[in-house]
Amino acid sequence: MSCLGVLFAVDADTVDKLREMPVAERPRYISEELEELYFEEYPERTYELDKSWEAIHRALTGGFDFDSDSPFSPVILGGEVLYFDGEEYDDYIITAKSPIMAAAVYERLSGLDEKSFRKMYDSIPAGDYPDKDAEDCEYTLEYLMDSLAFWKFAADNGLWVLFTADQ
């Protein structure tokens, strides 16, 4: 299932702009405007998760729910869903995390150690995530730990975080 996931640290105006545009236009805005601008002009505000995002979310939340009650839910799918309903709008995912959520994510991830993450990863049911193996765990852990600098930047600067992935 996993396609490429990206995190963007954006200002409130960008989130408001997304909210104000028709839902169907949001993925185009991300891929044609935001990605180009942020990858070129704001690399410190961009973090590519590659395909690790699905395993990160499953490990940290125990499933694939957008509304998980896990304290780690906002890392990937948690937050305000700006695009995805599982029916008409199921070809892309966009979620937004407030600056308060971004700061909380940084705090929680800072306290997560490798052993704890591996235990969480190992608890993913193999039937739910067919790519599960030792190599994927290493890959997933590396992307998660490398994201800490991004989350710190967003938290320190009071920025919103968008998670995006095409399906």
C-alpha positions in Angstrom: 0.0 0.0 0.0 2.7 2.4 0.9 3.6 5.2 -1.4 5.9 8.0 -0.8 5.2 10.1 2.3 6.4 13.7 3.0 6.2 16.0 6.1 6.0 19.7 5.6 6.4 22.3 8.3 4.1 25.2 7.2 2.6 28.4 8.6 -1.1 28.7 9.6 -1.8 30.6 6.3 -0.9 27.6 4.3 -3.2 25.4 6.3 -6.0 27.9 6.0 -5.5 28.1 2.2 -5.9 24.3 2.1 -9.0 24.4 4.2 -10.5 27.1 2.0 -10.0 25.4 -1.3 -12.3 22.6 -2.6 -11.2 19.2 -1.2 -10.7 17.8 -4.7 -8.0 20.5 -5.5 -5.9 19.9 -2.4 -3.6 17.1 -3.7 -2.8 19.2 -6.9 -1.9 22.2 -4.7 0.4 20.0 -2.6 2.1 18.3 -5.6 2.3 21.2 -8.0 2.9 24.2 -5.7 3.9 23.3 -2.2 6.3 20.5 -3.0 8.2 22.5 -5.6 8.5 25.5 -3.3 9.4 23.7 -0.2 11.9 21.2 -1.7 13.7 24.1 -3.4 13.3 27.0 -1.0 12.7 25.4 2.4 14.5 22.1 2.7 14.6 22.4 6.5 10.8 22.5 6.5 10.6 19.3 4.5 11.2 15.7 5.5 10.8 12.8 3.1 9.6 9.6 4.8 9.9 7.5 1.6 7.7 4.4 2.1 8.5 4.2 5.9 5.4 6.2 6.9 3.0 3.2 6.9 5.2 1.0 9.2 5.9 4.0 11.4 2.2 4.7 11.9 1.3 1.0 12.4 4.1 0.5 14.9 3.4 3.7 16.9 -0.4 3.3 16.9 -1.1 -0.4 16.6 -3.1 -0.1 13.4 -4.0 2.1 10.4 -6.6 4.3 11.9 -6.7 8.1 11.4 -8.2 8.6 14.9 -6.1 6.3 17.0 -6.0 7.2 20.7 -2.3 6.4 20.8 -0.2 9.4 22.0 1.9 8.8 18.8 -1.1 9.1 16.5 -0.2 12.7 15.3 3.2 11.5 13.9 1.6 10.4 10.6 -2.2 10.0 10.1 -3.5 11.8 13.2 -4.6 15.4 13.3 -7.0 17.2 11.0 -7.8 15.1 7.9 -7.7 17.5 5.0 -7.9 14.9 2.3 -9.0 11.3 2.6 -12.4 9.7 3.2 -11.8 6.1 2.1 -14.3 6.5 -0.6 -14.4 9.4 -3.1 -11.1 10.9 -1.8 -8.9 7.9 -1.4 -6.1 8.5 -3.8 -4.1 10.8 -1.6 -3.7 11.6 2.1 -3.3 15.0 3.7 -3.4 15.5 7.4 -2.5 18.6 9.4 -1.0 18.8 12.9 -1.2 22.0 14.9 1.9 23.6 16.4 0.9 22.2 19.8 0.6 18.7 18.3 4.0 19.1 16.5 5.7 20.1 19.8 4.0 17.1 21.5 5.2 14.8 18.8 8.7 16.0 19.2 8.6 15.4 23.0 7.2 11.9 22.6 9.6 10.9 19.8 12.5 12.3 21.8 11.7 9.9 24.6 11.3 6.8 22.3 14.3 4.5 22.3 15.3 1.9 19.8 14.3 -1.0 22.0 10.8 0.3 22.6 10.3 1.1 18.9 11.4 -2.4 17.9 8.9 -3.9 20.3 6.2 -1.8 18.8 7.2 -2.7 15.3 7.3 -6.4 16.2 3.7 -6.2 17.4 2.4 -5.2 13.9 0.4 -8.2 12.6 2.2 -9.7 9.6 -1.1 -10.0 7.8 -1.7 -6.3 8.1 1.7 -5.3 6.8 3.3 -7.8 4.4 6.7 -5.9 4.2 7.4 -6.6 7.9 10.9 -8.1 8.4 14.2 -7.2 10.1 15.4 -5.1 7.2 12.2 -3.1 7.0 12.3 -2.5 10.8 15.8 -1.0 10.4 14.7 1.1 7.5 11.6 2.3 9.4 13.5 3.1 12.6 16.1 5.1 10.6 13.5 7.3 9.0 11.7 7.8 12.3 14.8 8.8 14.2 16.0 11.0 11.4 12.7 12.9 11.5 13.5 14.2 15.0 15.4 17.3 13.6 12.3 18.1 11.4 9.9 17.8 14.4 12.2 19.9 16.5 12.4 22.6 13.9 8.5 22.7 13.6 8.1 22.8 17.3 10.7 25.5 17.9 9.2 27.7 15.2 5.5 27.2 16.1 4.7 25.6 12.7 2.0 23.3 11.5 3.0 20.0 10.1 1.3 18.5 7.0 1.7 14.8 6.3 1.1 13.9 2.6 1.1 10.6 0.7 -0.2 9.6 -2.6 -1.9 6.2 -2.7 
